Amino acid sequence: MSPAANTLDRTKKSSKLLFMSNYEDLKVWQRAVELSVAIYKLTLERELFRNDFGLKDQVRRASISIPSNISEGDDLGSDKQAVKFFFIAKGSAAELFTQITISFKIGYITEEESQWFQNECKGISGMLTNLIKSRSAQ
């Protein structure tokens, strides 16, 4: 690559960074990532989850969908589009809440674990509600 092309390439990259979204700074995204990591660890550690491919995969997909949709929506650059993806993330939090409830009822997790995961789902959902209100008002 020529020096001029290299400079142009660096300029494009740095200007691109100026316009990128800051979803990584969103507390709701950070909390959702931590929830997803906790779900992955739980489903790796528990033999019952490891052997139940259906529920394990559903729980994992729902958990990873939350931060993924937050980042995708926030990165689109339009509040209208962002809100759409924030609603999808909110739905995934509700889905995960239900799967955690079922996991407790069938004996895969303790009541304490169930309550912690459910509280995280509710907390993230509440944060998303506030983010949706904020972005809808703009």
KANORVEN-V104839 format. One line per field, one symbol per residue. ss: DSSP state (H for helix, E for strand, L for the rest). phi: phi as a letter, one per 30 degrees, with the letter a starting at -180 (. if undefined). psi: psi as a letter, one per 20 degrees, with the letter a starting at -180 (. if undefined). A space follows every 50 residues. Layout:
ss: ???
phi: ???
psi: ???
This chain:
ss: LLHHHHHHHHHHHHHHHHHLLLHHHLHHHHHHHHHHHHHHHHHHHLHHHH HLHHHHHHHHHHHHHHHHHHHHHHHLLLHHHHHHHHHHHHHHHHHHHHHH HHHHHLLLLLHHHHHHHHHHHHHHHHHHHHHHHHHHHL
phi: .dedddddddddddddddcddceddddddddddddddddddedddcdede ccdddeddddddddddddddddddddibdddeeeddddddddddddeddd ededdcidbddddeddddddddddddddeddddddddd
psi: pqhghgggghggghhhhhiqrlhiiphhgghhghggghggggihhphggh inhggghgggggghhfhghgggghihiphghggghhhggghhhgghgghg gghghjjhrrhggggggghggggggghhghgggghhi.
